[in-house]
Amino acid sequence: MSNNRKNVRTPLKVRLRIDHPVHGELMVTTRDISECGVYVLMDHAPEKLLMGELVQGQVQGLPMEAPILTLEVVRVEPLGVGLRFVPGEQSDD
């Protein structure tokens, strides 16, 4: 199987809060990050997130409050989901 990725993935394990318009707040753990997105592990119902949906995400546990970013669901797998950073979309909350 070939890997045609344009961006290098970097392993990164942090807690991420996802705010979903229907399911509310989901706490997940990231597996890796790249310039254009992040993969999150979901031990509970990754099918709650559907391809193409937009959600808000914020890294948790930092010494200062992280920005809230808009993310698009681009891949759904049994272990988790791939989220793409939506350029220019940052919440002012």
C-alpha distance (Angstrom), angle and dihedral (degrees) to the residues before:
residue distance angle dihedral
M1 . . .
S2 3.79 . .
N3 3.77 125.2 .
N4 3.81 110.8 -135.9
R5 3.79 96.2 175.8
K6 3.79 117.0 146.1
N7 3.82 94.8 -157.2
V8 3.78 129.0 53.9
R9 3.80 114.9 -117.7
T10 3.78 119.0 -134.9
P11 3.80 119.8 -159.0
L12 3.81 108.9 -115.7
K13 3.80 128.6 166.8
V14 3.81 113.7 -165.2
R15 3.80 135.0 134.7
L16 3.79 113.8 -101.0
R17 3.79 126.1 -167.6
I18 3.79 112.7 -146.4
D19 3.79 118.2 -163.8
H20 3.80 110.1 -155.1
P21 3.83 120.6 -168.2
V22 3.84 92.4 -132.3
H23 3.83 107.5 21.3
G24 3.80 96.9 40.6
E25 3.80 121.9 -147.2
L26 3.81 120.2 5.6
M27 3.81 121.6 -175.3
V28 3.81 112.3 -151.4
T29 3.81 139.4 162.9
T30 3.80 122.9 -121.8
R31 3.80 120.4 -127.5
D32 3.80 99.6 -171.4
I33 3.78 143.1 -14.5
S34 3.79 136.3 -149.5
E35 3.77 135.8 -179.1
C36 3.80 91.0 -86.1
G37 3.79 105.7 33.0
V38 3.77 154.3 -13.3
Y39 3.81 135.3 -116.3
V40 3.80 115.9 -139.1
L41 3.78 128.4 -163.6
M42 3.78 115.2 -133.1
D43 3.77 118.2 -169.3
H44 3.79 88.9 -178.4
A45 3.79 124.1 59.0
P46 3.81 108.5 -41.2
E47 3.81 84.7 -176.7
K48 3.81 86.7 77.4
L49 3.80 85.2 80.4
L50 3.79 116.3 64.7
M51 3.80 129.7 -157.9
G52 3.79 111.4 -88.3
E53 3.81 96.1 17.3
L54 3.80 118.4 136.2
V55 3.81 118.6 -136.2
Q56 3.79 136.0 170.5
G57 3.81 119.2 -116.2
Q58 3.80 134.4 -169.2
V59 3.81 129.3 178.6
Q60 3.80 111.6 -123.6
G61 3.81 131.6 -149.0
L62 3.80 99.8 36.7
P63 3.83 121.7 136.1
M64 3.82 88.2 -113.1
E65 3.79 131.9 31.6
A66 3.79 111.6 -83.0
P67 3.81 120.9 -136.7
I68 3.80 118.8 -96.1
L69 3.80 109.4 -119.2
T70 3.78 132.8 -167.2
L71 3.80 112.8 -120.6
E72 3.81 131.0 -171.6
V73 3.81 121.3 -145.7
V74 3.82 105.2 -122.8
R75 3.83 101.9 162.1
V76 3.81 134.0 26.1
E77 3.82 119.5 -166.4
P78 3.82 133.7 165.0
L79 3.84 91.7 -99.4
G80 3.79 99.6 41.2
V81 3.78 149.3 -50.0
G82 3.78 139.2 -80.8
L83 3.79 114.5 -129.5
R84 3.82 125.1 -164.8
F85 3.79 120.5 -149.5
V86 3.81 107.9 -119.0
P87 3.82 105.3 -135.1
G88 3.78 116.5 -122.0
E89 3.80 93.4 9.1
Q90 3.78 113.8 118.7
S91 3.78 124.4 147.3
D92 3.82 118.7 -126.7
D93 3.84 91.8 -148.6
